[in-house]
Amino acid sequence: MGDLENPNEEKPLGGYSPLAKGYLLGILVLTASIEAVIPMILGSWLDKRYQTAPLFVLLGIGLGIVIMVTQYAKDRQKGLKPY
């Protein structure tokens, strides 16, 4: 009983199987694309509603990039590096 692992201790990604790393990469890519697309779609809807094209689309793209970079930095701090 002396060599039990702490279940709350984070495992380095090197200890995971290639399939788990692949799933992590897929989740990170999917999350990044959702973070970029949703603000752009919302901006497009606002542009159509208020007839201000391309103002809100460009603001949505900028917001999406800011969200993606922030999330990427948080993931890197957590040690999420699937490659």
KEZASE-635449 format. One record per residue (C-alpha): residue in three letters; y, x, z. Coordinates in steps of 0.05 Angstrom, whole numbers, m for minus. Each point is the difference from the previous one (the first is absolute). Layout:
! residues N
ALA	Y	X	Z
...
! end
This chain:
! residues 83
MET	0	0	0
GLY	46	60	4
ASP	15	8	m75
LEU	23	m71	m17
GLU	57	m5	m49
ASN	64	m35	19
PRO	1	m64	m43
ASN	77	0	2
GLU	5	71	m26
GLU	21	3	m74
LYS	m49	32	m47
PRO	28	48	m52
LEU	m12	m26	m70
GLY	m44	59	m14
GLY	m53	m33	44
TYR	m4	m63	m43
SER	m45	m12	m60
PRO	26	3	m71
LEU	m7	m76	m4
ALA	44	m10	61
LYS	52	48	m29
GLY	m2	m40	m65
TYR	11	m65	37
LEU	59	32	37
LEU	30	25	m65
GLY	m8	m69	m31
ILE	33	m34	60
LEU	58	50	m2
VAL	11	m11	m75
LEU	m5	m76	6
THR	49	0	59
ALA	50	44	m38
SER	m3	m44	m62
ILE	9	m64	41
GLU	59	31	36
ALA	32	16	m67
VAL	m15	m64	m38
ILE	17	m54	51
PRO	74	21	9
MET	7	5	m76
ILE	m30	m70	m11
LEU	45	m28	54
GLY	60	34	m33
SER	m19	m30	m67
TRP	m4	m69	31
LEU	68	8	32
ASP	29	24	m66
LYS	m25	m62	m36
ARG	24	m45	56
TYR	71	29	4
GLN	4	26	m72
THR	17	71	22
ALA	m49	40	m41
PRO	m17	58	11
LEU	35	7	68
PHE	m55	m25	46
VAL	m56	30	m41
LEU	32	68	8
LEU	12	m12	74
GLY	m73	m22	7
ILE	m25	63	m35
GLY	43	43	47
LEU	m25	m38	61
GLY	m72	8	m24
ILE	9	75	m8
VAL	30	6	70
ILE	m57	m41	30
MET	m53	42	m37
VAL	30	67	22
THR	6	m24	72
GLN	m72	m24	1
TYR	m24	64	m33
ALA	35	41	54
LYS	m32	m43	55
ASP	m69	8	m32
ARG	9	75	m4
GLN	20	4	73
LYS	m64	m38	17
GLY	m39	52	m40
LEU	m21	m47	m56
LYS	m14	46	m58
PRO	m59	m24	m41
TYR	m6	61	m44
! end
